[in-house]
Amino acid sequence: MKNKLLIVLAFVFVLKLGAQETIIFPNQDRRVITTGVPFVLIAPDARAAAMGDMGVATSVDAFSQQWNSSKYVFSETKSGIGVSYTPYLSKLVNDIFLGNVTYFNRLDERSAFAASLKYFSLGDIEFVTDEFSTALIQRPNELTIDASYALRLSDQFAMSVAMRYLRSDLKLDGVDGDAKPASTFGVDISGYYQSEEEAYADFNGRWRAGFAIQNIGPKFKYDEGGIENFQPTNLRLGGGFDFIFDDYNKVAVTAEIGKLLVPTPPVYGYVDTDGDENQDTDEPTIIVEGKDPDVSFLTGMFQSFGDAPDGFSEELKEFTWALGAEYVYQDSFAFRTGYFNESEDKGARKFLALGAGFKANIVNIDLSYLFSASKVQSPLENTLRFSLTFNIGADTYNEY
């Protein structure tokens, strides 16, 4: 009789568990990966922007620090300075912008050094308590300072390491007096391959390939009780080919893929023990699908390849891709175009870009223009971007 009673009690317990319903929070179909300091993912220079926000495997220029600093050891110029300006949300305001200054120096045949400053201003924000008080002006901003060293390991291949300091000052005294600027550091590891010029049937050609893992570093937060933010750790892989038709005409085509090495947000829910379809204090949030994103930055990098709730199909959606082309005439004029694509469920960035470049003595002038191809309007849509490069010691090295 005792055994029968135990069986009945166990059966009732199972029925009770079955009656509990797992409630999944709504609006989780689009799992966009978010990070801190996302401005570092904005293409800072006009040449890269015109080719679809790519630069890991394109030929070397002054702004290679932002994409793949190992390219500097293939520069024909001894050193150079690049300055760029990118308006942001220019349709709405005129004081939000991204500025960049980069300096590089090819130390010798096998090594190069570079440093850069990237500054993102969110403009002036005005707080007014009442009509009699003086307005409080806040200027939130973010910046990075970095330095890199590139070493040529063979005639065709080089690698580089870059160290980066990131600072995010988004505190608004009129909103949160306890917030403070957040800072952290990151590391880039990159490599670049460039073949010798080879003769084909009707043209000469050169292969290019590159990789970069950027912003490898610890998480950061703005206050003691705040949420820890991942850096935008990013993997870039690319390859390209130069069609060299003669001494005056060259066409370079490049393809690139990228992926954020940051955990995918899981599907959250809770067990509705009382059946009221409301989450009570005794009904904690649980992960229904996916993995816990509260991990270290290093664990998060490896986890990012297999933590999407919808499995492999969703992991593929987290890769972005870009195609770009550049026509150069007599090393004096360039016309560029590119296309960038991101899944609708992961941010929906899709755009076509056009651009041009002009060279006069030691100065290069580059510009680009973006046309959005997505239902989600880009903050850089219909924005004209400018870059200036000053080449110091041009044609010091012969690489081509």
Secondary structure as UniProt FT lines:
FT   HELIX           2..19
FT   STRAND          21..24
FT   HELIX           38..41
FT   HELIX           46..50
FT   TURN            51..52
FT   TURN            62..63
FT   HELIX           64..66
FT   HELIX           69..74
FT   STRAND          79..87
FT   TURN            90..92
FT   STRAND          97..106
FT   STRAND          111..121
FT   STRAND          125..127
FT   TURN            131..132
FT   STRAND          136..138
FT   STRAND          141..152
FT   STRAND          157..169
FT   TURN            173..175
FT   TURN            177..178
FT   STRAND          182..194
FT   STRAND          198..199
FT   STRAND          204..216
FT   TURN            224..225
FT   STRAND          234..244
FT   STRAND          249..260
FT   STRAND          267..272
FT   TURN            273..274
FT   TURN            281..282
FT   STRAND          286..289
FT   HELIX           297..303
FT   TURN            304..305
FT   TURN            309..311
FT   HELIX           312..317
FT   STRAND          319..329
FT   TURN            330..332
FT   STRAND          333..341
FT   HELIX           344..346
FT   STRAND          350..360
FT   TURN            361..362
FT   STRAND          363..372
FT   TURN            379..382
FT   STRAND          384..392
FT   TURN            394..395
//
